[in-house]
Amino acid sequence: MIDLRSDTLTMPDEEMLKSILSAPLGDDGRLGPDGRGEDATINRLEDMAAEITGKEAALLCCSGTMGNQVALMTWCNPGDKVIIDELQHLYRSEKTAFDDRFTRLRPVFYHLDKDCMPDPEELESLMKEGASLLCVENTHNFTGGICTTPERMAEIRTLADRWHVPVHMDGARLFNAAAFLGVPVKELCQYADSVMFCVSKGLAAPVGSLLCGSREFIRKAKGVRKLLGGALRQGGIIAAPAIYALEHNVDRLKEDNENAAICAAHMAGLKNIHLQDHVQTNILMLDLKDAALSPEAFCERAKEEGLLIRPILDTSVRLVFYKGITREDVVKAAEIVCRLDEEC
Ligand SMILES: Cc1ncc(COP(=O)(O)O)c(C=O)c1O
């Protein structure tokens, strides 16, 4: 079975697991005068994340969801407005900070332009509504892993400065974006005030996401994380594989991006299924709105043929490429989709 449901399926390899055994551990919830916990491995990971993103400090969170929601709750007060696009994971799939039981944030929606990036003109008109935060997702998951370029990020920064609105970047797959754009991660992060990235997706660590920002922002965020039950005690056992991932698995992400492009090239002749216009990183979206099979039925048929994929949004299915998926898998997956296209 070729499993392309998500890059969260990556498994820690033996060397990564071994890194846990020699990791110095301590109680991350016990804070010293500098506000840092006693787990040296978590501290090392957070310092690495800060360095890589070019921020002053970082905070290890259990998940991308926790990192994003801690960021929203740190930047905003209950009831504040947040400028986001409707398809962002932190709104569409997470929602915590927008929930009545939590911070009751109010979304102000923007649309993505034809290149699937935020449109500065529209953002400017929304800034007038007095929002407390602007959120950008890079890569953008539900549009098929599309990147917001450094140039567009710079325009967004200029606007945000003019209206004094901080920018949070959900960079769950930020390293895939940097690999596609051919820029260091830092270059994309310089335009955002806070950045969340996941080590548990393409980077192939088992658990964890890093929220990065100024020292003052991270100090406050640490308080919010504690409120949500996210202090990690001997969390070095998850920080060690995360360090291993940042040291060993960043450069190979371009392979995942290439695999998506190769798969797309093998699907060039699709008739009834629409492949997304531009493939940039490790996600491929297939739109089935004109197909005879529903996304659910399509995924069932794909499973019978040996390919596991997932329905996503109302009319689409998604293929995600990650460590362990071979070129042979990529070609086979494309062949299965092409065969099913005939049934559509
Ligand atoms: C863009 C984006 N942000 C955030 C998350 C949340 O990450 P997690 O599953 O670790 O909570 C995901 C998960 O798929 C995602 O795709």
The ligand as an ORCA input file, in Angstrom:
! r2SCAN-3c Opt
* xyz 0 1
  C      -0.821     24.459      7.880
  C      -0.975     23.697      9.144
  N      -0.916     24.348     10.299
  C      -1.040     23.709     11.475
  C      -1.229     22.349     11.527
  C      -1.443     21.681     12.867
  O      -0.406     20.832     13.219
  P      -0.671     19.628     14.258
  O      -1.318     18.531     13.495
  O       0.715     19.292     14.735
  O      -1.518     20.150     15.343
  C      -1.303     21.615     10.336
  C      -1.515     20.153     10.378
  O      -1.663     19.488      9.394
  C      -1.178     22.307      9.121
  O      -1.257     21.669      7.942
*
